[in-house]
Amino acid sequence: MMWETVIGLETHVELSTRSKLFCGCSTAFGGAPNSQCCPVCMGMPGALPVLNRAVVDYAVQVGMALGCAITPVQRFDRKNYFYPDLPKAYQISQLYLPVGRDGQVEIDTAAGRKTIGIHELHMEEDAGKLMHDPWLEQTRVDYNRCGVPLLEIVTRPDFRTAEEVVAYLEKLKETLHYLGVSDCKMEEGSLRCDVNLSVRPAGSDVLGTRTEMKNLNSFKAIARAIGYEARRQMEVLEEGGQVVQETRRWDENKDASYAMRSKENTQDYRYFPEPDLPPVVVSEEHKQRLLDSRPELGEEKRRLYAQQYGLPAYDCQMLTSHRALAAFFEALVALGTPAKQGANWVMGQVLGALSARGLAPEALPITPPTLAALIRMVEEGRLNRNTAVKVFEAVFDQDGDVEAYVAAHGLEQVRDTGVVERTVAQVLEEHPQPVADVRAGKEKAFGFLVGQVMRRLAGQGDPQLVREVLQEKLGEG
């Protein structure tokens, strides 16, 4: 039987506000366990939550960027369940009146553009984190993460392949980066994705029984987990069994998932309106202010680069793959660097250096003025491209002074016609056979002679001047 996979996503995004959703505790990652807590986020009796306005602004900005209808009057609700990392035994979330509903995201697939529907997005507080110690056979709880603001984005079951899921997550991550609302570091839990997956006979419009997979900490893990779970469900059905609705945990080391617990339904959480928080009112005027202050998104920048700079689609995609990278490129162009030259250096040397050092674009040590000065020296003929690449590597980590480095190491290109003429004369005298070959029409011999001259000039000769002088001297013979 032919099967079709049906996938929906629940993505939790930690918002990058300095303080938590309902208290003033720090949201900084990596603090000592239980050092960033207070009576509010620990759920102490009598402690009352106070809403962080920046969280609402971030949430509304994301909702508008995803094309959602923003709910003008929103409310918070209590989601009740007991778990050791939830000290209040309930989570403040939004069920009935969330931030927004009915959005959409356009993704590029092998078959063309596809629209992924956004069912809703809502604000909620994060839970703590369980720390398992297999040596001591203990589980301890770090409550620092309690109350960190989350935005949960729930899609419709519009995905059919792992490739579509990854394309959507990459687009979502890009949007969140450009809005500046989250660092999206999956390794730190800033971006967490749960995959709801079912299979059904190809051509059917009836949804199968779904499972939910958790503990997916990379896009590669998500793709592998989808492949595994789809195959598992197909095998169960083909053997005459039934898929059980449950939550499953992905084991990265075993490359497999296993059952954690039966999947809860909404009624299991006994939701009711949060009595300690008033409604959140988002006016049209406030939405417009947020729209007016919103930075350009990646899609908008790609169109701009193509129209304004005439860059090909591939260049536009690479340059806008990260907000910091796009800002770096735009600063280069503003300093007078030709757009295509700047693009080539960013896509080649800059990305290569970042990859080699394991750095993210926002940690780029070299600054636009430094790279602009280096590119200008190449454009002016003071450095050849190969030498410029070596200078780039030398100054990259400390953002060194390009002019000073070139002068100190005597790297400026030799453009003295007299020096080049004397060097050419010596090479021609020492290599009579290649000279004869050139005059007999063998082009490869000319390249050999160019190489010999450049070697004599320690790679610092002006290639164009060297070629011109060689052609002139060979023509005299």
C-alpha positions as CSV (number, residue, x, y, z in Angstrom):
1,M,0.0,0.0,0.0
2,M,1.1,3.5,-0.7
3,W,1.2,5.8,2.3
4,E,1.1,9.6,2.8
5,T,2.8,11.3,5.8
6,V,0.9,14.1,7.5
7,I,2.9,16.4,9.8
8,G,2.1,19.4,11.9
9,L,4.5,21.4,14.2
10,E,4.4,23.0,17.6
11,T,7.5,25.3,17.8
12,H,8.4,26.9,21.2
13,V,10.5,30.0,20.9
14,E,12.2,31.6,23.9
15,L,11.9,35.4,23.5
16,S,15.0,37.4,24.1
17,T,13.7,39.8,26.7
18,R,16.0,40.6,29.6
19,S,13.5,39.7,32.2
20,K,10.9,36.9,32.5
21,L,7.3,36.9,31.5
22,F,5.7,37.8,34.9
23,C,8.6,38.9,37.1
24,G,11.9,40.8,37.0
25,C,14.3,37.7,37.1
26,S,17.0,37.5,34.5
27,T,16.5,35.3,31.4
28,A,20.3,34.9,30.8
29,F,21.3,31.4,29.8
30,G,23.9,29.6,31.8
31,G,23.4,31.0,35.3
32,A,24.2,28.8,38.4
33,P,21.3,26.4,39.0
34,N,18.4,28.1,40.9
35,S,20.1,31.5,41.0
36,Q,17.6,33.3,38.8
37,C,14.4,32.7,40.7
38,C,12.0,34.7,42.9
39,P,8.7,34.0,44.7
40,V,6.7,34.8,41.5
41,C,8.4,32.3,39.1
42,M,8.7,29.8,41.9
43,G,4.9,30.0,42.6
44,M,5.1,31.0,46.2
45,P,1.8,31.6,48.0
46,G,0.7,35.2,47.6
47,A,3.1,36.1,44.8
48,L,1.3,37.8,41.9
49,P,2.4,37.9,38.3
50,V,3.0,41.2,36.4
51,L,3.0,41.0,32.6
52,N,6.2,42.0,30.7
53,R,5.0,44.4,28.0
54,A,8.0,43.7,25.8
55,V,6.8,40.1,25.5
56,V,3.5,41.2,24.1
57,D,5.2,43.5,21.6
58,Y,7.5,40.7,20.4
59,A,4.6,38.3,20.1
60,V,2.4,40.7,18.1
61,Q,5.4,41.5,15.8
62,V,5.9,37.8,15.1
63,G,2.2,37.3,14.6
64,M,2.0,40.1,12.0
65,A,5.2,38.8,10.2
66,L,3.5,35.4,9.9
67,G,0.3,36.9,8.5
68,C,-1.9,36.2,11.5
69,A,-5.0,38.0,12.5
70,I,-4.0,39.6,15.8
71,T,-6.6,39.1,18.6
72,P,-7.5,42.6,19.8
73,V,-8.4,41.5,23.4
74,Q,-6.3,38.6,24.6
75,R,-6.4,36.6,27.9
76,F,-4.2,34.3,29.8
77,D,-5.3,30.9,31.1
78,R,-4.1,28.3,33.6
79,K,-3.0,25.0,32.2
80,N,-3.0,22.6,35.1
81,Y,-0.7,19.6,35.4
82,F,1.8,18.3,37.9
83,Y,5.4,17.8,36.9
84,P,8.6,18.3,39.1
85,D,9.8,21.2,36.9
86,L,6.6,23.2,37.2
87,P,6.6,24.5,40.8
88,K,3.1,26.1,40.6
89,A,1.5,22.8,39.3
90,Y,0.1,25.0,36.5
91,Q,1.5,26.9,33.6
92,I,0.2,30.3,32.6
93,S,-0.6,30.1,28.9
94,Q,-3.3,31.2,26.3
95,L,-6.0,28.8,25.1
96,Y,-9.2,30.7,24.4
97,L,-7.9,34.1,23.2
98,P,-4.3,33.7,21.9
99,V,-2.1,36.4,20.3
100,G,-3.1,35.5,16.8
101,R,-4.6,32.9,14.4
102,D,-4.8,31.9,10.8
103,G,-1.4,33.0,9.4
104,Q,0.7,31.5,6.7
105,V,4.3,31.0,5.7
106,E,5.6,30.5,2.1
107,I,8.3,28.0,1.7
108,D,10.4,26.9,-1.3
109,T,10.3,23.2,-2.1
110,A,11.6,21.0,-4.9
111,A,8.1,21.1,-6.4
112,G,7.9,24.9,-6.1
113,R,6.4,27.3,-3.6
114,K,4.1,25.9,-0.9
115,T,1.9,27.6,1.7
116,I,2.0,26.4,5.3
117,G,-0.9,27.4,7.4
118,I,-0.4,28.8,11.0
119,H,-3.2,27.7,13.2
120,E,-2.3,30.0,16.1
121,L,0.4,31.5,18.2
122,H,0.2,32.2,21.9
123,M,2.3,33.4,24.8
124,E,3.2,31.2,27.8
125,E,5.8,30.8,30.5
126,D,8.5,28.1,30.3
127,A,8.9,25.4,32.8
128,G,12.1,24.5,34.7
129,K,14.6,21.9,33.5
130,L,15.2,18.4,34.9
131,M,18.9,17.4,35.2
132,H,19.5,13.7,35.2
133,D,22.6,12.3,36.8
134,P,23.1,8.7,35.9
135,W,26.1,8.2,38.2
136,L,24.2,9.3,41.3
137,E,20.9,7.9,40.0
138,Q,19.3,11.3,40.9
139,T,17.2,13.8,39.0
140,R,17.6,17.4,40.1
141,V,15.6,20.5,39.0
142,D,17.0,23.8,37.9
143,Y,14.2,26.4,38.1
144,N,16.1,29.2,36.4
145,R,14.1,28.6,33.2
146,C,10.7,28.9,35.0
147,G,8.9,31.9,33.7
148,V,11.1,32.6,30.7
149,P,8.8,33.9,28.0
150,L,7.8,31.5,25.3
151,L,5.9,32.0,22.0
152,E,4.3,28.7,20.8
153,I,3.6,28.7,17.1
154,V,1.3,25.9,16.0
155,T,1.0,25.0,12.3
156,R,-1.8,23.2,10.5
157,P,-1.0,19.6,9.3
158,D,0.2,20.9,5.9
159,F,3.6,19.2,5.8
160,R,4.1,16.0,3.8
161,T,7.9,15.5,3.9
162,A,10.9,16.2,6.3
163,E,12.3,18.5,3.6
164,E,9.2,20.7,3.9
165,V,9.5,20.8,7.6
166,V,13.1,21.9,7.6
167,A,12.4,24.5,4.9
168,Y,9.7,26.0,7.2
169,L,11.8,25.9,10.3
170,E,14.7,27.7,8.4
171,K,12.2,30.3,7.2
172,L,10.8,30.8,10.7
173,K,14.2,31.0,12.2
174,E,15.2,33.6,9.7
175,T,12.1,35.7,10.4
176,L,12.7,35.5,14.2
177,H,16.3,36.6,13.7
178,Y,15.4,39.6,11.6
179,L,12.7,40.7,14.0
180,G,15.3,40.4,16.8
181,V,13.0,38.6,19.1
182,S,15.0,35.4,19.8
183,D,18.5,34.0,19.3
184,C,16.9,30.7,18.2
185,K,19.8,28.7,19.6
186,M,18.5,25.1,19.6
187,E,21.5,23.9,21.7
188,E,20.4,26.3,24.5
189,G,16.7,25.5,24.2
190,S,15.8,28.8,22.6
191,L,14.1,27.0,19.7
192,R,12.3,23.8,20.5
193,C,10.1,21.9,18.1
194,D,7.6,19.1,18.7
195,V,6.5,17.0,15.6
196,N,3.0,15.7,15.4
197,L,3.0,13.0,12.7
198,S,0.5,10.5,11.3
199,V,0.3,8.3,8.2
200,R,-2.7,7.5,6.0
201,P,-3.4,5.7,2.7
202,A,-2.3,7.8,-0.3
203,G,-5.4,9.7,-1.6
204,S,-7.3,9.5,1.7
205,D,-8.5,12.7,3.3
206,V,-9.0,11.1,6.7
207,L,-6.3,11.9,9.3
208,G,-4.6,8.9,11.0
209,T,-3.7,8.6,14.7
210,R,-0.9,11.0,15.4
211,T,2.1,10.8,17.8
212,E,4.0,13.7,19.1
213,M,7.8,13.6,19.2
214,K,9.9,15.6,21.6
215,N,13.6,16.2,22.4
216,L,14.5,17.3,18.9
217,N,17.5,19.6,19.2
218,S,18.6,20.1,15.6
219,F,17.1,20.3,12.1
220,K,19.0,17.1,11.2
221,A,17.5,15.3,14.2
222,I,14.1,16.5,13.2
223,A,14.5,15.1,9.6
224,R,15.8,11.7,10.9
225,A,13.0,11.5,13.5
226,I,10.3,12.1,10.9
227,G,11.7,9.4,8.7
228,Y,11.9,6.9,11.6
229,E,8.4,7.6,12.9
230,A,6.8,7.5,9.5
231,R,8.4,4.1,8.8
232,R,7.4,2.8,12.3
233,Q,3.7,3.8,11.9
234,M,3.6,2.3,8.4
235,E,5.0,-1.0,9.7
236,V,2.5,-1.1,12.5
237,L,-0.5,-0.6,10.2
238,E,0.8,-3.0,7.5
239,E,1.1,-5.7,10.2
240,G,-2.6,-5.1,11.2
241,G,-1.9,-3.1,14.3
242,Q,-3.1,0.3,15.5
243,V,-1.0,3.4,16.1
244,V,-1.4,4.6,19.7
245,Q,-1.8,8.3,20.3
246,E,1.2,9.1,22.5
247,T,4.1,11.3,23.2
248,R,7.5,9.9,22.1
249,R,11.0,10.9,22.9
250,W,13.7,11.0,20.3
251,D,17.0,9.3,21.3
252,E,19.8,10.9,19.3
253,N,22.3,8.2,20.1
254,K,20.1,5.3,19.1
255,D,18.6,7.1,16.2
256,A,15.1,6.0,17.3
257,S,12.2,7.1,19.4
258,Y,10.4,5.5,22.3
259,A,7.1,6.0,24.1
260,M,7.1,8.5,27.1
261,R,3.4,8.7,28.0
262,S,-0.1,8.7,26.5
263,K,-0.9,11.9,24.6
264,E,-3.0,14.3,26.7
265,N,-6.1,16.1,25.3
266,T,-7.1,19.6,26.1
267,Q,-9.6,18.5,28.8
268,D,-6.8,16.7,30.7
269,Y,-5.3,20.1,31.6
270,R,-8.5,21.6,33.1
271,Y,-7.9,25.0,31.6
272,F,-9.6,28.0,33.2
273,P,-9.0,31.8,32.9
274,E,-6.0,33.2,34.8
275,P,-7.6,35.2,37.6
276,D,-4.5,37.3,38.5
277,L,-3.9,38.9,35.1
278,P,-6.2,41.4,33.3
279,P,-7.0,41.2,29.6
280,V,-4.3,42.3,27.1
281,V,-5.7,44.9,24.7
282,V,-3.8,45.5,21.4
283,S,-5.1,48.5,19.6
284,E,-4.9,49.2,15.8
285,E,-2.7,52.2,16.6
286,H,-0.3,50.0,18.6
287,K,-0.1,47.4,15.9
288,Q,0.7,50.2,13.4
289,R,3.5,51.5,15.6
290,L,5.0,48.1,15.7
291,L,4.7,47.7,12.0
292,D,6.4,51.1,11.3
293,S,9.3,50.1,13.6
294,R,9.8,46.6,12.2
295,P,13.1,46.0,10.4
296,E,13.2,44.6,6.8
297,L,12.8,40.9,6.7
298,G,15.0,38.5,4.8
299,E,12.4,38.1,1.9
300,E,12.2,41.9,1.5
301,K,16.0,42.3,1.5
302,R,16.4,39.6,-1.2
303,R,14.1,41.6,-3.5
304,L,15.9,44.8,-2.7
305,Y,19.4,43.3,-3.4
306,A,18.2,41.9,-6.7
307,Q,16.6,45.2,-7.8
308,Q,19.1,47.7,-6.4
309,Y,22.4,45.9,-6.9
310,G,21.5,43.5,-9.7
311,L,22.8,40.5,-7.7
312,P,21.8,37.0,-8.8
313,A,19.3,35.0,-6.7
314,Y,22.0,32.8,-5.1
315,D,23.9,35.8,-3.9
316,C,20.8,37.4,-2.4
317,Q,19.9,34.2,-0.6
318,M,23.4,33.7,0.9
319,L,23.7,37.3,2.0
320,T,20.4,37.4,3.7
321,S,20.8,34.0,5.4
322,H,21.5,35.8,8.7
323,R,20.6,39.3,9.8
324,A,24.1,40.1,10.9
325,L,25.5,39.0,7.6
326,A,23.1,41.2,5.7
327,A,24.0,44.2,7.9
328,F,27.7,43.6,7.3
329,F,27.2,43.5,3.5
330,E,25.1,46.7,3.5
331,A,27.8,48.5,5.6
332,L,30.4,47.4,3.0
333,V,28.4,48.8,0.2
334,A,27.7,52.0,2.1
335,L,31.5,52.4,2.4
336,G,31.8,52.4,-1.4
337,T,32.6,48.7,-2.1
338,P,31.0,47.6,-5.4
339,A,28.1,45.3,-4.5
340,K,29.3,42.3,-6.5
341,Q,32.8,42.5,-5.1
342,G,31.4,42.9,-1.6
343,A,29.1,39.9,-2.1
344,N,31.9,37.7,-3.3
345,W,34.1,38.5,-0.3
346,V,31.3,37.9,2.2
347,M,30.2,34.7,0.6
348,G,33.7,33.4,0.1
349,Q,36.3,34.6,2.7
350,V,33.9,35.9,5.4
351,L,31.7,32.8,5.6
352,G,34.7,30.5,5.2
353,A,36.5,32.2,8.1
354,L,33.4,32.0,10.3
355,S,32.9,28.3,9.5
356,A,36.6,27.5,10.2
357,R,36.4,29.1,13.6
358,G,32.9,27.9,14.5
359,L,31.6,31.4,14.9
360,A,28.1,32.8,14.3
361,P,27.7,35.9,12.0
362,E,26.9,38.1,15.0
363,A,30.3,37.3,16.5
364,L,32.1,38.4,13.3
365,P,35.4,40.0,14.6
366,I,36.4,41.8,11.4
367,T,34.5,45.1,10.8
368,P,33.1,46.5,7.5
369,P,35.7,49.3,7.3
370,T,38.6,46.9,7.5
371,L,37.3,44.6,4.7
372,A,36.3,47.7,2.7
373,A,39.9,49.0,2.9
374,L,41.2,45.6,1.8
375,I,38.9,45.3,-1.2
376,R,39.8,48.9,-2.1
377,M,43.5,48.0,-2.2
378,V,42.7,45.2,-4.6
379,E,40.5,47.5,-6.8
380,E,43.4,50.1,-6.9
381,G,45.9,47.4,-8.0
382,R,47.9,47.7,-4.8
383,L,47.3,44.1,-3.8
384,N,46.6,41.1,-6.0
385,R,43.7,38.8,-5.0
386,N,45.8,36.0,-3.6
387,T,47.9,38.3,-1.4
388,A,44.7,40.0,-0.3
389,V,43.2,36.7,0.9
390,K,46.3,36.1,3.0
391,V,46.0,39.6,4.5
392,F,42.4,38.9,5.2
393,E,43.2,35.8,7.2
394,A,46.0,37.7,9.1
395,V,43.8,40.6,10.2
396,F,40.4,38.7,10.6
397,D,40.6,37.7,14.3
398,Q,41.8,41.1,15.7
399,D,40.3,43.4,13.0
400,G,43.8,44.6,12.2
401,D,44.9,47.6,10.3
402,V,45.1,46.5,6.7
403,E,47.4,49.4,5.5
404,A,49.8,48.9,8.4
405,Y,50.0,45.1,7.9
406,V,50.6,45.4,4.2
407,A,53.3,48.0,4.8
408,A,55.0,46.1,7.6
409,H,55.2,42.9,5.6
410,G,56.1,44.5,2.3
411,L,53.1,43.0,0.5
412,E,52.1,45.9,-1.8
413,Q,52.0,45.0,-5.4
414,V,55.0,45.9,-7.5
415,R,53.8,48.3,-10.2
416,D,57.2,49.9,-11.0
417,T,57.5,49.4,-14.8
418,G,61.3,49.5,-14.6
419,V,61.4,46.7,-12.0
420,V,59.0,44.5,-14.0
421,E,60.9,45.1,-17.3
422,R,64.2,44.1,-15.7
423,T,62.6,40.9,-14.2
424,V,60.9,40.0,-17.5
425,A,64.2,40.4,-19.4
426,Q,66.0,38.0,-16.9
427,V,63.2,35.4,-17.3
428,L,63.2,35.5,-21.1
429,E,67.0,35.2,-21.1
430,E,66.9,32.1,-18.8
431,H,64.1,30.3,-20.6
432,P,64.8,30.4,-24.4
433,Q,62.7,27.3,-25.2
434,P,59.4,28.7,-23.7
435,V,60.1,31.9,-25.5
436,A,60.4,30.0,-28.8
437,D,57.2,28.1,-28.0
438,V,55.3,31.3,-27.4
439,R,56.5,32.7,-30.7
440,A,55.4,29.4,-32.4
441,G,51.8,30.0,-31.0
442,K,51.8,27.8,-27.9
443,E,49.7,29.7,-25.4
444,K,50.6,27.5,-22.4
445,A,54.2,28.6,-22.6
446,F,53.1,32.2,-22.1
447,G,51.4,31.2,-18.8
448,F,54.6,29.5,-17.7
449,L,56.6,32.7,-18.3
450,V,54.0,34.8,-16.4
451,G,54.4,32.4,-13.5
452,Q,58.2,32.7,-13.6
453,V,58.1,36.5,-13.5
454,M,55.5,36.5,-10.6
455,R,57.7,34.1,-8.7
456,R,60.7,36.4,-9.1
457,L,58.6,39.2,-7.8
458,A,57.6,37.1,-4.8
459,G,54.0,37.0,-6.0
460,Q,53.7,40.8,-5.6
461,G,53.8,41.8,-9.2
462,D,50.9,43.4,-10.9
463,P,49.6,40.5,-13.1
464,Q,48.2,42.9,-15.7
465,L,51.5,44.9,-16.0
466,V,53.5,41.6,-16.1
467,R,51.4,40.3,-19.0
468,E,51.7,43.6,-20.9
469,V,55.5,43.8,-20.5
470,L,55.9,40.2,-21.5
471,Q,53.8,40.6,-24.6
472,E,55.7,43.7,-25.6
473,K,59.1,42.0,-25.1
474,L,58.1,38.9,-26.9
475,G,56.8,40.9,-29.8
476,E,60.1,42.7,-30.1
477,G,61.7,39.4,-31.0
